[in-house]
């Protein structure tokens, strides 16, 4: 399939052949005793991270031969090389490794197709929760909760008086607490990994505040539906809040 292929034509194979297979491999390891290692940034790495990485890499390599591939667990690739990539796959094979280890089900396999620094396709698969979120440019965003049919999702059109904030289950920083202190009234939903973004995408939450850079320095694939808000730092419905130097 050519590198210029319409992202909508790639969506179904990414969902049904690649993301679901990665989810099956993750759950097989989730059900037994597994090894846990430590990466250079002190974050955990499990057998499931590596197994899902290989499933996704092989699947995407067969689907779009020659297209660059960047994964959370890939060997480091110099930015000077990555800066010349026009279109590439951006993957976190097991987002929420800490939640995986805690066995709370809040972990996902995330796959995004980036073109010209913009995500044009994205899949977020939460196998333990039986939830799947996906979108492609021009096709809207969708959610499927097994065994139900997919349904169209969208952010809230208006914020309620009591704003719903999605926050990390594992990372409650001082900056985040300061952010909350500036809100007049809010409800906080704590959740691990990419499902926080998905709560905003489906209109369950209004804001996800990420007040620090990703440890890897790579934007998360789960950010595929987010759009810059004209440089505004004021949180709005269906938004994420960032620190200076980060984009939404």
C-alpha positions in Angstrom: 0.0 0.0 0.0 1.6 3.4 -1.0 2.8 5.8 1.6 0.3 8.4 0.3 -2.7 6.1 0.9 -5.9 7.7 2.3 -5.7 7.0 6.1 -9.4 5.8 6.0 -8.3 2.8 3.9 -5.7 1.9 6.5 -8.1 2.1 9.5 -9.8 -1.2 9.4 -6.7 -3.4 9.0 -5.0 -1.4 11.8 -8.0 -2.0 14.1 -8.9 -5.6 13.2 -5.6 -7.2 12.3 -3.0 -5.2 14.3 -4.5 -3.5 17.4 -6.7 -6.4 18.3 -3.9 -8.9 17.9 -1.6 -6.8 20.0 -4.4 -6.7 22.7 -4.7 -10.5 22.6 -1.0 -10.9 23.2 -1.1 -8.4 26.0 -3.9 -10.2 27.8 -2.2 -13.6 27.5 0.8 -12.2 29.4 -1.5 -10.2 31.8 -3.1 -13.6 32.9 0.2 -15.1 34.1 3.4 -14.3 35.9 5.7 -12.1 33.8 9.0 -10.3 33.9 9.3 -6.6 34.7 12.5 -4.7 33.8 13.4 -1.0 34.2 14.1 1.4 31.3 16.8 4.1 31.4 14.2 6.7 32.6 13.3 4.4 35.6 9.9 3.5 34.2 8.8 -0.2 34.0 9.0 -2.4 31.0 7.3 -5.8 30.8 7.1 -8.8 28.4 3.8 -7.4 27.3 5.3 -4.1 26.1 7.8 -6.0 23.9 5.3 -8.6 22.7 2.8 -5.9 21.6 5.6 -3.9 20.0 6.6 -6.8 17.8 3.0 -7.6 16.8 2.4 -4.0 15.8 5.7 -3.5 14.1 5.3 -6.6 12.0 1.7 -5.8 11.1 2.4 -2.2 10.1 5.5 -3.2 8.2 3.4 -5.6 6.1 0.6 -3.0 5.7 2.8 -0.1 4.7 6.3 -1.4 3.7 9.1 1.1 4.2 7.1 3.6 6.2 9.1 4.8 9.2 8.1 3.4 12.6 8.7 5.0 16.0 7.7 3.1 19.1 7.9 3.9 22.9 10.2 0.8 23.1 12.1 1.3 19.8 15.9 1.7 20.0 16.7 5.5 20.1 16.5 7.2 16.6 18.3 10.5 16.3 16.0 13.5 15.9 18.1 14.6 12.9 16.8 11.5 11.2 13.3 11.7 12.4 13.0 15.3 11.5 13.0 14.4 7.8 10.1 11.9 8.1 7.0 13.3 6.3 4.7 10.3 7.2 5.4 7.7 9.9 3.8 5.4 12.5 3.9 6.5 16.1 3.2 3.7 18.6 3.0 3.1 22.3 2.5 -0.7 22.4 1.5 -0.8 26.1 0.5 2.6 27.4 0.0 2.4 31.1 2.6 -0.2 32.1 2.2 0.8 35.8 -1.6 0.2 35.5 -0.8 -3.2 33.8 1.4 -4.1 36.8 -1.3 -2.9 39.3 -3.8 -5.1 37.3 -6.5 -2.4 37.2 -7.2 -2.8 33.4 -6.4 0.8 32.5 -3.8 0.1 29.8 -3.9 0.4 26.1 -2.2 -0.2 22.8 -1.9 3.1 20.9 -1.2 3.5 17.2 -1.1 6.8 15.3 -0.3 7.7 11.7 1.4 11.0 11.5 1.7 13.1 8.4 3.3 16.5 8.3 3.5 16.7 12.1 -0.3 16.0 12.4 -2.0 12.8 13.4 -4.3 11.7 10.6 -5.3 8.2 12.0 -5.4 6.9 15.5 -6.4 3.7 17.3 -6.6 3.3 21.1 -7.4 -0.2 22.2 -8.0 -1.1 25.8 -8.3 -4.9 25.7 -9.0 -5.5 29.4 -11.8 -3.0 29.3 -13.2 -4.3 26.0 -13.0 -0.7 24.6 -11.8 0.6 21.3 -11.5 4.2 20.2 -10.5 5.1 16.6 -10.5 7.9 14.1 -9.2 8.9 10.7 -9.0 12.2 9.0 -12.5 13.1 7.6 -14.2 10.2 9.2 -14.9 11.4 12.7 -14.1 9.7 16.0 -15.7 6.4 17.2 -16.0 4.2 20.2 -16.8 0.5 20.4 -17.5 -1.3 23.7 -17.9 -5.0 23.1 -20.3 -6.5 22.2 -22.0 -3.3 21.0 -21.7 -1.7 17.6 -19.4 1.3 17.2 -20.9 4.7 17.9 -19.8 8.2 16.9 -18.3 10.3 19.7 -17.5 13.9 20.1 -16.3 16.4 22.8 -18.9 18.4 24.7 -20.2 21.4 22.9 -20.6 23.4 26.2 -18.9 23.0 29.6 -21.1 22.3 32.6 -20.9 24.6 35.7 -18.9 21.9 37.4 -16.0 21.0 35.1 -15.0 17.4 34.8 -11.2 17.0 34.9 -9.5 13.7 33.8 -6.3 13.2 35.8 -3.5 10.7 36.1 -4.0 7.9 38.6 -0.2 7.5 39.1 1.1 11.1 38.7 -0.4 13.8 40.8 2.1 16.7 40.6 2.3 20.0 42.4 1.6 21.7 39.1 -1.5 19.7 38.6 -2.8 20.5 42.1 -2.1 24.2 41.4 -4.1 23.9 38.2 -7.0 22.4 40.0 -6.9 25.2 42.6 -7.7 27.8 39.9 -10.9 26.0 38.9 -14.0 27.3 40.6 -15.7 23.9 40.8 -14.7 20.6 39.4 -15.0 16.8 39.5 -11.8 14.8 39.2 -11.7 11.4 37.5 -8.5 9.6 38.1 -7.5 7.1 35.4 -4.4 5.6 34.0 -2.9 5.9 30.5 -4.7 6.8 27.3 -8.3 6.3 28.5 -8.0 9.8 30.1 -7.8 11.3 26.6 -10.7 9.1 25.5 -12.9 10.5 28.2 -12.4 14.0 26.7 -13.0 12.7 23.2 -16.3 11.1 24.1 -17.6 14.1 26.1 -17.4 12.4 29.6 -14.6 14.7 30.7 -14.0 18.3 29.8 -10.2 18.7 30.3 -7.1 16.6 30.6 -4.3 18.6 32.0 -0.8 17.2 31.1 1.5 19.6 33.0 4.8 18.1 32.0 6.6 16.6 29.0 6.4 12.9 28.2 9.4 11.1 29.7 10.4 9.9 26.2 10.2 13.4 24.7 7.7 11.9 22.2 4.1 13.1 22.0 1.7 10.3 23.0 -0.1 8.5 20.2 -3.2 8.9 22.3 -3.2 12.6 21.4 -4.5 11.9 17.9 -7.8 13.9 18.1 -6.4 17.0 19.8 -6.2 20.3 17.9 -4.2 23.4 18.8 -6.4 26.1 20.3 -4.9 29.1 18.6 -2.2 29.3 21.2 -4.7 29.9 24.0 -3.7 28.7 27.5 -7.3 29.0 28.8 -8.8 25.5 29.3 -12.1 24.9 27.3 -14.4 22.0 26.8 -12.8 19.2 25.0 -9.3 20.5 25.7 -6.0 19.6 27.2 -4.0 22.1 29.2 -0.3 22.3 28.7 2.8 24.1 30.0 4.7 26.6 27.8 6.6 24.9 25.1 4.1 22.0 24.8 1.4 21.8 22.2 -2.1 20.5 22.7 
